[in-house]
């Protein structure tokens, strides 16, 4: 068991097999990686913790700032408003190739109002903060004297000492028929059976920790890492659609927002669509984007 200090867990140095050849192509090849010891947040940064950062610094997240028209030539003016991507459950089965069937760019949605205007954080102080772009995560980390973990550090920690297993708890999907994380049960994106007890995010620590004593390395929210994405499926939208403002900027030939690796899957990951709530799973996400199912945790090296 890893040692803990000040809400963080000391992860011992070691080697592990990173990646998988059993699931999605971007997880290949499997290769051995060595990591030094580090401290990692026991759980994702919560709304209460992020609120303390905002109170201390006055930070305004990307989702709360309206973009400048000059930066997005040709963009739909309706999209040039502050907002973020919000999940909307469909009424029935839909084409899974079109993420617009369940994602909506919602003006006014931000970390304070996760579902958009009219929503709030009541009773969600210990839920992971969401609607944070990577620049917001990095600003928080710098304020806290921390950083974002690399993909390798994150995956090593998520495995909790289990070598080559499919999930953070082993190879069985639901040991004893019981969900081990906040993920989607049922037919995504319309039927959520909520056998894990949650629809949407859950309080951090609601599920058993992994072998290193870390909570929510599986499901609940995707987590930003420090690494830029490289792989054959960088443009696969899966569960993390491209912010419409980003697409407009790319069509306007004013540069490209590079993608970062996000890890861990979220409460929207389901076997019929996105079996990415596994340590080896990885996804590309534009650095300009925030959504209602991406958060982060921090690392201290050395």
VODO-458742 format. One record per residue (C-alpha): residue in one letter; x, y, z. Coordinates in steps of 0.02 Angstrom, whole numbers, padded with zeros to 5 digits, always signed. Layout:
aXYZ
...
// end
This chain:
x+00000+00000+00000
x+00064+00172-00045
x+00091+00301+00092
x-00017+00456+00104
x+00012+00638+00152
x-00094+00796+00145
x-00230+00721+00036
x-00103+00644-00081
x-00038+00467-00097
x+00146+00423-00116
x+00162+00308-00266
x+00320+00203-00261
x+00442+00201-00406
x+00428+00052-00520
x+00408-00022-00693
x+00249-00079-00780
x+00180-00134-00947
x+00095+00019-01021
x-00044+00001-01147
x-00148-00146-01207
x-00166-00249-01366
x-00338-00315-01313
x-00448-00163-01343
x-00432-00004-01448
x-00290+00023-01575
x-00228+00185-01496
x-00181+00087-01339
x-00045-00008-01434
x+00095-00057-01426
x+00116-00130-01253
x+00285-00074-01189
x+00379-00073-01024
x+00395+00096-00939
x+00488+00149-00781
x+00426+00290-00670
x+00501+00378-00520
x+00409+00394-00356
x+00282+00536-00344
x+00136+00603-00243
x-00035+00599-00326
x-00200+00672-00268
x-00304+00537-00184
x-00455+00590-00287
x-00499+00712-00426
x-00504+00896-00380
x-00676+00934-00308
x-00793+01080-00332
x-00752+01141-00157
x-00566+01135-00190
x-00583+01225-00357
x-00695+01356-00277
x-00559+01393-00149
x-00436+01420-00293
x-00556+01537-00383
x-00590+01633-00222
x-00403+01655-00192
x-00353+01701-00370
x-00506+01769-00460
x-00476+01642-00599
x-00605+01643-00738
x-00617+01478-00831
x-00616+01463-01018
x-00799+01411-01017
x-00842+01575-00930
x-00755+01684-01059
x-00835+01731-01224
x-00717+01699-01370
x-00659+01839-01483
x-00732+01839-01658
x-00561+01883-01731
x-00493+01718-01668
x-00630+01618-01754
x-00660+01687-01929
x-00817+01618-02008
x-00884+01549-01845
x-01070+01544-01810
x-01102+01698-01700
x-01217+01591-01592
x-01064+01490-01541
x-00961+01643-01494
x-01033+01649-01320
x-00968+01585-01155
x-01022+01406-01126
x-00974+01224-01126
x-01029+01052-01186
x-01170+00972-01086
x-01232+00792-01101
x-01416+00769-01144
x-01485+00593-01132
x-01575+00544-01291
x-01755+00483-01291
x-01708+00319-01374
x-01575+00230-01476
x-01479+00347-01592
x-01337+00340-01718
x-01181+00317-01611
x-01073+00389-01749
x-01143+00564-01716
x-01100+00633-01544
x-01217+00781-01576
x-01357+00660-01532
x-01310+00678-01349
x-01195+00829-01332
x-01257+01008-01332
x-01151+01165-01331
x-01240+01260-01192
x-01215+01447-01165
x-01190+01483-00981
x-01133+01307-00936
x-00975+01311-00829
x-00903+01234-00672
x-01026+01332-00564
x-01176+01284-00672
x-01137+01108-00734
x-01301+01083-00828
x-01313+01263-00887
x-01416+01413-00826
x-01527+01367-00680
x-01412+01230-00615
x-01293+01247-00468
x-01173+01152-00356
x-01294+01120-00213
x-01244+00959-00124
x-01099+00935-00246
x-00952+01007-00148
x-00866+00838-00150
x-00905+00798-00332
x-00763+00820-00458
x-00755+00990-00537
x-00802+00984-00722
x-00810+01106-00869
x-00626+01144-00844
x-00512+01159-00996
x-00332+01103-00978
x-00275+01284-00951
x-00392+01293-00800
x-00324+01130-00731
x-00145+01191-00753
x-00186+01357-00669
x-00257+01267-00518
x-00107+01150-00511
x+00016+01295-00516
x-00078+01384-00376
x-00072+01226-00272
x+00114+01200-00305
x+00079+01047-00410
x+00071+00990-00593
x-00031+00876-00704
x+00031+00696-00716
x+00101+00625-00876
x+00003+00487-00961
x+00129+00357-00900
x+00123+00418-00720
x-00067+00420-00724
x-00081+00244-00798
x+00047+00172-00677
x-00049+00246-00530
x-00216+00188-00599
x-00158+00008-00609
x-00126+00007-00422
x+00011-00124-00437
x-00088-00245-00547
x+00016-00293-00698
x-00072-00311-00865
x-00250-00319-00799
x-00396-00250-00900
x-00471-00149-00757
x-00401-00062-00604
x-00470-00207-00499
x-00428-00355-00612
x-00492-00436-00771
x-00674-00463-00723
x-00790-00324-00779
x-00904-00326-00626
x-00838-00443-00492
x-00985-00522-00402
x-01104-00432-00519
x-01071-00266-00432
x-01014-00107-00522
x-00843-00054-00458
x-00848+00124-00525
x-00965+00262-00583
x-00991+00214-00764
x-01142+00191-00876
x-01247+00035-00854
x-01374+00006-00992
x-01386+00059-01173
x-01293+00222-01204
x-01350+00361-01228
x-01533+00336-01184
x-01549+00199-01053
x-01454+00223-00890
x-01499+00084-00768
x-01399+00170-00629
x-01351+00006-00546
x-01201+00098-00473
x-01320+00220-00389
x-01278+00373-00491
x-01330+00470-00644
x-01199+00602-00676
x-01047+00627-00566
x-01031+00549-00395
x-00944+00611-00237
x-00760+00570-00238
x-00722+00415-00138
x-00894+00337-00164
x-00811+00178-00232
x-00672+00070-00164
x-00494+00132-00196
x-00370+00040-00305
x-00216-00050-00241
x-00123+00114-00211
x-00268+00189-00112
x-00324+00305-00252
x-00508+00341-00283
x-00597+00369-00448
x-00455+00320-00563
x-00595+00230-00654
x-00751+00319-00714
x-00837+00471-00637
x-00739+00598-00741
x-00603+00589-00873
x-00441+00671-00814
x-00322+00788-00905
x-00139+00739-00919
x+00017+00837-00966
x+00047+00737-01126
x-00004+00783-01302
x-00096+00648-01395
x-00011+00541-01526
x-00098+00393-01602
x-00199+00326-01746
x-00367+00380-01676
x-00335+00560-01627
x-00490+00619-01720
x-00609+00488-01650
x-00740+00586-01551
x-00794+00441-01440
x-00856+00515-01278
x-00765+00682-01294
x-00832+00784-01441
x-00741+00932-01514
x-00798+01101-01453
x-00887+01184-01602
x-00778+01338-01581
x-00624+01230-01610
x-00695+01159-01770
x-00733+01333-01834
x-00557+01393-01798
x-00482+01246-01890
x-00593+01278-02041
x-00536+01459-02034
x-00355+01402-02051
x-00298+01503-01901
x-00202+01362-01821
x-00242+01203-01729
x-00277+01173-01547
x-00169+01022-01505
x-00248+00876-01416
x-00200+00816-01242
x-00219+00640-01177
x-00361+00614-01055
x-00374+00456-00952
x-00493+00354-00846
x-00661+00362-00933
x-00815+00440-00854
x-00992+00409-00796
x-01040+00414-00981
x-00930+00268-01034
x-01026+00110-01078
x-00978-00059-01152
x-01091-00032-01302
x-01003+00130-01349
x-00845+00175-01253
x-00761+00040-01150
x-00627+00161-01093
x-00642+00151-00905
x-00479+00052-00899
x-00301+00104-00853
x-00232+00079-01029
x-00374+00172-01117
x-00333+00344-01185
x-00425+00478-01280
x-00379+00638-01370
x-00460+00800-01314
x-00437+00974-01387
x-00355+01093-01266
x-00487+01225-01304
x-00628+01113-01246
x-00720+01092-01082
x-00862+00970-01050
x-00971+00907-00910
x-00871+00747-00889
x-00687+00800-00886
x-00594+00846-00728
x-00416+00821-00663
x-00302+00777-00519
x-00127+00837-00479
x+00047+00768-00449
x+00201+00819-00351
x+00360+00739-00414
x+00512+00694-00311
// end
